Amino acid sequence: MGTFEELVAEGAAVPLEGWDFSWFEGRATEERPPWGYASSIAERLAAAGSALDLQTGGGEVTATAPVRPPVLVATESWPPNALVAAKNLPDALIVRAPDAGPLPVRDAAFDLVISRHPVVTPWAEIARVLKPGGTYFSQQIGEGTNRGLTEFMTGPQPTGDARSTARARAEAEAAGLEVLRLEPVVLKVEFFDVGAVVHFLRKVLWTVPGFTVDGYRERLLDVHEHIQEHGAFVCASTRFLVEARRP
C-alpha cells in the first residue's frame, strides 16, 4: 500500500472515459443487485427486433450481450464515452443526444429501450419512441446512494425524492406507461484505499459535486486515516429495477 500522496496521485491519474470499473478490482467493491441486469438485458436484446440503449456510457454492458437486435441505436452525451461506445458496439448506431432529450429518433421506432444508471430518465421521450407493446427496462441509481461518502466529504445534505421509486412510478405513469416491475435494493459499498475514493469521486461526479483533489485534500486525508484504522470506508448504495410497457 502506498503513502497518502501516492494513492491520491494514482487515483487522480486514471482516465475517466467509459464505464469500465475494472480498475477498482481489489481496491473497492459493491454488492451486485439480485436480478442480474446484464443477463436480463441479454435475454431481451436477443428477442428484440429493434432496441435503443439510452446513455450507454462506453457501451460496456450492452456489449456483453451475445445476441443483439438487427437494429440497435445507442445514445451518449459525453463525446469521449461516445468514442468508446463506437468501439464496443460496432453493430450499433451511436448518436450524440442530451441525457434529458429530445431523442433524435422517430416515434414508435423500438421494441425495447434500455438504460443502466441513467443520469436522468426522459420518460415522455421513452414513451414516444417505444412501439405499442414495447418495453423499457432499466437499472437505476436510487435515492441516498453513497450518502455516507457524500456526507463524510461535505457534511449533512438534504434528502429528496428525485431518485425515489415512488417518483419513478409517478413519472412513468404520467408519460402513459404501465409499470410492470419496480424493485429496490440496498447494497454494501467498500473502499479499501483513498486512491479508489479519489477515482470514484472524479468518475461519479454527482457524489460530491465540484470535487477536486486540492479542494478536498483535508477530507481525503481523513478518509485515508479512517481506512488505515478500520480497513475500509463502508457506505451503502441503492438501486432499483424498473420495467414499464407502452400499452
TORSERO-631758 format. One line per field, with one value per residue (C-alpha): residue number from 1; z, y negated, x; residue in three letters; chain. Coordinates in Angstrom, 1 decimal, padded with zeros to 4 digits, m for minus. Layout:
<zadrens>
resi = [NUM | ...]
w = [Z | ...]
v = [Y | ...]
u = [X | ...]
resn = [Ala | ...]
chain = [A | ...]
</zadrens>
This chain:
<zadrens>
resi = [1 | 2 | 3 | 4 | 5 | 6 | 7 | 8 | 9 | 10 | 11 | 12 | 13 | 14 | 15 | 16 | 17 | 18 | 19 | 20 | 21 | 22 | 23 | 24 | 25 | 26 | 27 | 28 | 29 | 30 | 31 | 32 | 33 | 34 | 35 | 36 | 37 | 38 | 39 | 40 | 41 | 42 | 43 | 44 | 45 | 46 | 47 | 48 | 49 | 50 | 51 | 52 | 53 | 54 | 55 | 56 | 57 | 58 | 59 | 60 | 61 | 62 | 63 | 64 | 65 | 66 | 67 | 68 | 69 | 70 | 71 | 72 | 73 | 74 | 75 | 76 | 77 | 78 | 79 | 80 | 81 | 82 | 83 | 84 | 85 | 86 | 87 | 88 | 89 | 90 | 91 | 92 | 93 | 94 | 95 | 96 | 97 | 98 | 99 | 100 | 101 | 102 | 103 | 104 | 105 | 106 | 107 | 108 | 109 | 110 | 111 | 112 | 113 | 114 | 115 | 116 | 117 | 118 | 119 | 120 | 121 | 122 | 123 | 124 | 125 | 126 | 127 | 128 | 129 | 130 | 131 | 132 | 133 | 134 | 135 | 136 | 137 | 138 | 139 | 140 | 141 | 142 | 143 | 144 | 145 | 146 | 147 | 148 | 149 | 150 | 151 | 152 | 153 | 154 | 155 | 156 | 157 | 158 | 159 | 160 | 161 | 162 | 163 | 164 | 165 | 166 | 167 | 168 | 169 | 170 | 171 | 172 | 173 | 174 | 175 | 176 | 177 | 178 | 179 | 180 | 181 | 182 | 183 | 184 | 185 | 186 | 187 | 188 | 189 | 190 | 191 | 192 | 193 | 194 | 195 | 196 | 197 | 198 | 199 | 200 | 201 | 202 | 203 | 204 | 205 | 206 | 207 | 208 | 209 | 210 | 211 | 212 | 213 | 214 | 215 | 216 | 217 | 218 | 219 | 220 | 221 | 222 | 223 | 224 | 225 | 226 | 227 | 228 | 229 | 230 | 231 | 232 | 233 | 234 | 235 | 236 | 237 | 238 | 239 | 240 | 241 | 242 | 243 | 244 | 245 | 246 | 247]
w = [000.0 | m000.9 | 001.0 | 001.1 | m001.5 | m003.8 | m003.6 | m004.2 | m007.2 | m008.6 | m008.3 | m009.9 | m012.9 | m014.0 | m017.3 | m017.0 | m020.4 | m020.4 | m017.6 | m017.2 | m013.4 | m013.6 | m012.3 | m008.9 | m008.6 | m005.2 | m004.2 | m003.9 | m004.0 | m004.4 | m003.9 | m007.0 | m007.3 | m007.2 | m010.6 | m012.8 | m015.1 | m017.8 | m018.2 | m018.2 | m021.0 | m022.9 | m023.0 | m024.0 | m026.7 | m028.2 | m028.6 | m029.9 | m033.5 | m032.6 | m029.4 | m028.0 | m025.3 | m023.6 | m022.0 | m022.9 | m021.5 | m023.3 | m024.3 | m021.9 | m020.6 | m023.9 | m025.5 | m023.2 | m024.8 | m027.2 | m029.5 | m030.3 | m032.5 | m036.1 | m035.3 | m032.4 | m031.5 | m028.5 | m027.2 | m025.3 | m024.3 | m023.5 | m026.6 | m025.0 | m024.0 | m027.4 | m028.9 | m026.6 | m027.3 | m031.0 | m030.4 | m028.1 | m030.2 | m033.8 | m034.8 | m033.3 | m034.5 | m031.8 | m031.5 | m029.6 | m027.6 | m024.4 | m021.4 | m020.8 | m024.5 | m027.0 | m028.7 | m032.4 | m033.4 | m034.9 | m033.0 | m032.2 | m033.5 | m030.9 | m029.4 | m026.4 | m024.6 | m022.0 | m019.7 | m016.9 | m014.3 | m016.4 | m015.2 | m015.8 | m017.2 | m020.1 | m019.6 | m022.2 | m024.8 | m023.9 | m024.3 | m027.6 | m029.2 | m027.9 | m030.2 | m028.8 | m026.5 | m026.3 | m023.0 | m021.1 | m018.9 | m016.6 | m013.6 | m011.8 | m009.0 | m006.1 | m003.5 | m000.9 | m002.9 | m001.3 | 001.1 | 003.8 | 001.5 | 000.4 | 003.9 | 005.1 | 002.5 | 002.6 | 005.8 | 006.2 | 003.0 | 002.5 | 001.5 | m001.6 | m003.8 | m007.2 | m007.4 | m005.4 | m006.7 | m006.0 | m008.3 | m011.0 | m010.9 | m011.0 | m013.9 | m015.9 | m015.5 | m016.3 | m019.6 | m020.4 | m019.5 | m017.5 | m014.7 | m014.7 | m012.2 | m009.6 | m007.3 | m004.9 | m003.1 | m000.7 | m001.4 | 000.6 | m000.8 | 000.5 | m000.5 | 000.6 | m000.2 | m000.7 | m004.3 | m005.1 | m003.4 | m005.5 | m008.8 | m007.8 | m007.0 | m010.2 | m012.2 | m010.4 | m010.4 | m008.6 | m005.4 | m004.4 | m007.0 | m007.8 | m006.3 | m006.8 | m005.1 | m004.0 | m002.7 | m000.6 | 000.4 | 004.1 | 004.0 | 001.8 | 004.4 | 006.9 | 004.6 | 004.4 | 008.1 | 008.5 | 006.1 | 007.9 | 011.2 | 010.1 | 006.9 | 004.6 | 004.2 | 004.2 | 002.9 | 001.0 | m002.5 | m003.6 | m006.9 | m008.4 | m011.4 | m013.4 | m016.2 | m018.0 | m021.1 | m023.6 | m023.9]
v = [000.0 | m003.4 | m006.6 | m009.0 | m011.2 | m008.3 | m006.8 | m010.2 | m010.8 | m007.4 | m007.9 | m011.3 | m010.0 | m007.2 | m008.1 | m008.7 | m007.6 | m004.8 | m003.0 | m000.2 | 000.2 | 003.0 | 000.6 | 000.8 | 004.6 | 005.2 | 001.6 | 001.2 | 003.4 | 003.0 | 005.8 | 006.8 | 006.5 | 009.9 | 009.6 | 009.8 | 006.8 | 007.8 | 011.3 | 009.8 | 007.3 | 010.0 | 012.1 | 009.1 | 007.9 | 011.4 | 011.3 | 007.7 | 006.6 | 003.1 | 001.6 | m001.8 | m001.9 | m005.3 | m006.9 | m003.9 | m005.3 | m003.3 | m000.6 | 001.9 | 003.6 | 003.9 | 005.2 | 008.3 | 009.5 | 012.3 | 011.7 | 008.2 | 007.0 | 006.1 | 002.5 | 001.2 | m002.5 | m003.9 | m007.5 | m009.2 | m012.8 | m012.9 | m012.7 | m010.6 | m008.0 | m008.0 | m007.1 | m004.2 | m003.1 | m003.1 | m000.6 | 001.6 | 001.6 | 001.7 | 003.1 | 000.1 | m003.5 | m005.7 | m009.0 | m012.1 | m013.2 | m015.2 | m013.0 | m014.7 | m014.6 | m015.2 | m012.0 | m012.3 | m009.2 | m008.8 | m007.9 | m004.2 | m003.0 | m000.5 | 002.8 | 002.2 | m000.7 | 000.0 | m002.1 | m001.3 | m004.1 | m006.9 | m010.4 | m011.4 | m009.4 | m011.1 | m009.3 | m011.2 | m010.5 | m006.9 | m006.5 | m008.3 | m006.1 | m002.8 | m000.8 | 000.1 | 003.1 | 002.2 | 002.1 | 000.0 | 002.0 | 000.1 | 000.5 | m002.9 | m004.6 | m005.1 | m007.8 | m008.1 | m006.3 | m006.7 | m009.3 | m008.1 | m009.1 | m012.3 | m013.5 | m012.4 | m014.7 | m017.6 | m017.4 | m016.7 | m017.0 | m017.5 | m014.5 | m014.4 | m012.2 | m012.8 | m009.2 | m007.5 | m004.6 | m006.5 | m009.3 | m006.9 | m005.2 | m008.5 | m009.9 | m006.7 | m006.6 | m010.3 | m009.5 | m006.9 | m003.8 | m000.8 | 000.1 | 003.9 | 004.2 | 001.8 | 003.5 | 001.6 | 003.0 | 001.6 | 002.7 | 002.6 | 000.5 | 000.7 | m001.4 | 000.1 | m002.8 | m006.5 | m006.3 | m004.4 | m007.1 | m009.8 | m008.0 | m007.2 | m010.9 | m012.0 | m009.5 | m009.6 | m013.4 | m013.7 | m012.1 | m015.2 | m017.9 | m020.1 | m017.6 | m018.3 | m016.7 | m020.1 | m021.3 | m018.2 | m017.2 | m017.5 | m015.3 | m012.8 | m012.6 | m011.9 | m009.1 | m007.7 | m007.6 | m006.1 | m003.3 | m002.7 | m002.3 | m000.3 | 001.5 | m000.1 | m003.0 | m001.5 | m003.1 | m001.9 | m002.3 | m001.9 | m000.5 | 000.2 | 002.2 | 000.7 | 002.3 | 000.4 | 001.0 | m001.2 | 000.1]
u = [000.0 | 001.4 | 001.5 | m001.4 | 000.2 | 001.0 | m002.5 | m004.2 | m001.9 | m002.7 | m006.5 | m006.2 | m004.4 | m006.8 | m008.6 | m012.3 | m013.7 | m016.3 | m018.0 | m015.5 | m014.9 | m012.3 | m009.7 | m011.3 | m010.7 | m009.1 | m009.5 | m013.3 | m016.3 | m020.0 | m022.6 | m024.5 | m028.3 | m030.0 | m031.7 | m028.6 | m029.1 | m026.6 | m028.1 | m031.6 | m030.9 | m029.1 | m032.3 | m034.4 | m031.9 | m031.9 | m035.7 | m036.0 | m036.1 | m035.0 | m033.6 | m032.4 | m029.7 | m030.0 | m027.0 | m024.9 | m021.6 | m019.0 | m021.5 | m019.8 | m022.9 | m024.8 | m021.6 | m021.8 | m025.0 | m024.0 | m027.0 | m028.1 | m031.1 | m030.6 | m031.5 | m029.5 | m029.1 | m027.2 | m027.2 | m024.5 | m024.0 | m020.3 | m018.0 | m015.2 | m017.7 | m019.3 | m015.9 | m015.5 | m019.1 | m018.4 | m015.5 | m017.5 | m020.7 | m019.6 | m023.0 | m024.8 | m025.5 | m024.0 | m025.9 | m025.0 | m028.0 | m028.6 | m029.4 | m032.8 | m033.7 | m035.0 | m034.0 | m033.2 | m035.3 | m038.7 | m041.9 | m042.7 | m039.3 | m038.2 | m039.4 | m037.1 | m035.5 | m032.8 | m030.6 | m028.3 | m027.8 | m029.2 | m028.4 | m032.0 | m034.9 | m036.7 | m040.0 | m042.0 | m039.4 | m039.2 | m042.9 | m042.8 | m040.1 | m041.5 | m043.7 | m047.1 | m046.4 | m042.7 | m040.9 | m038.5 | m036.1 | m033.6 | m031.4 | m031.3 | m029.4 | m031.8 | m032.2 | m029.4 | m026.8 | m023.3 | m024.8 | m022.3 | m019.4 | m021.0 | m021.7 | m018.2 | m016.8 | m019.2 | m021.3 | m025.1 | m027.1 | m030.8 | m032.9 | m035.2 | m037.2 | m035.5 | m034.4 | m037.1 | m039.1 | m042.3 | m041.3 | m040.2 | m043.6 | m045.4 | m043.4 | m043.6 | m047.4 | m047.7 | m046.0 | m048.6 | m046.5 | m047.7 | m045.2 | m044.7 | m041.9 | m040.3 | m037.8 | m035.4 | m032.4 | m029.7 | m026.1 | m022.9 | m020.0 | m016.4 | m013.4 | m010.0 | m007.7 | m008.1 | m006.9 | m010.1 | m012.1 | m010.4 | m011.0 | m014.7 | m015.4 | m013.8 | m015.8 | m019.2 | m019.5 | m022.8 | m021.5 | m019.6 | m020.4 | m017.4 | m015.0 | m011.3 | m008.3 | m006.9 | m010.3 | m010.9 | m007.4 | m008.0 | m011.1 | m009.3 | m006.6 | m009.4 | m010.7 | m007.2 | m006.8 | m010.2 | m009.3 | m006.0 | m007.8 | m010.8 | m009.6 | m012.2 | m014.6 | m018.0 | m021.2 | m024.3 | m025.8 | m029.3 | m030.5 | m033.9 | m035.0 | m037.9 | m039.8 | m042.5 | m044.6 | m046.3 | m049.9]
resn = [Met | Gly | Thr | Phe | Glu | Glu | Leu | Val | Ala | Glu | Gly | Ala | Ala | Val | Pro | Leu | Glu | Gly | Trp | Asp | Phe | Ser | Trp | Phe | Glu | Gly | Arg | Ala | Thr | Glu | Glu | Arg | Pro | Pro | Trp | Gly | Tyr | Ala | Ser | Ser | Ile | Ala | Glu | Arg | Leu | Ala | Ala | Ala | Gly | Ser | Ala | Leu | Asp | Leu | Gln | Thr | Gly | Gly | Gly | Glu | Val | Thr | Ala | Thr | Ala | Pro | Val | Arg | Pro | Pro | Val | Leu | Val | Ala | Thr | Glu | Ser | Trp | Pro | Pro | Asn | Ala | Leu | Val | Ala | Ala | Lys | Asn | Leu | Pro | Asp | Ala | Leu | Ile | Val | Arg | Ala | Pro | Asp | Ala | Gly | Pro | Leu | Pro | Val | Arg | Asp | Ala | Ala | Phe | Asp | Leu | Val | Ile | Ser | Arg | His | Pro | Val | Val | Thr | Pro | Trp | Ala | Glu | Ile | Ala | Arg | Val | Leu | Lys | Pro | Gly | Gly | Thr | Tyr | Phe | Ser | Gln | Gln | Ile | Gly | Glu | Gly | Thr | Asn | Arg | Gly | Leu | Thr | Glu | Phe | Met | Thr | Gly | Pro | Gln | Pro | Thr | Gly | Asp | Ala | Arg | Ser | Thr | Ala | Arg | Ala | Arg | Ala | Glu | Ala | Glu | Ala | Ala | Gly | Leu | Glu | Val | Leu | Arg | Leu | Glu | Pro | Val | Val | Leu | Lys | Val | Glu | Phe | Phe | Asp | Val | Gly | Ala | Val | Val | His | Phe | Leu | Arg | Lys | Val | Leu | Trp | Thr | Val | Pro | Gly | Phe | Thr | Val | Asp | Gly | Tyr | Arg | Glu | Arg | Leu | Leu | Asp | Val | His | Glu | His | Ile | Gln | Glu | His | Gly | Ala | Phe | Val | Cys | Ala | Ser | Thr | Arg | Phe | Leu | Val | Glu | Ala | Arg | Arg | Pro]
chain = [A | A | A | A | A | A | A | A | A | A | A | A | A | A | A | A | A | A | A | A | A | A | A | A | A | A | A | A | A | A | A | A | A | A | A | A | A | A | A | A | A | A | A | A | A | A | A | A | A | A | A | A | A | A | A | A | A | A | A | A | A | A | A | A | A | A | A | A | A | A | A | A | A | A | A | A | A | A | A | A | A | A | A | A | A | A | A | A | A | A | A | A | A | A | A | A | A | A | A | A | A | A | A | A | A | A | A | A | A | A | A | A | A | A | A | A | A | A | A | A | A | A | A | A | A | A | A | A | A | A | A | A | A | A | A | A | A | A | A | A | A | A | A | A | A | A | A | A | A | A | A | A | A | A | A | A | A | A | A | A | A | A | A | A | A | A | A | A | A | A | A | A | A | A | A | A | A | A | A | A | A | A | A | A | A | A | A | A | A | A | A | A | A | A | A | A | A | A | A | A | A | A | A | A | A | A | A | A | A | A | A | A | A | A | A | A | A | A | A | A | A | A | A | A | A | A | A | A | A | A | A | A | A | A | A | A | A | A | A | A | A | A | A | A | A | A | A]
</zadrens>
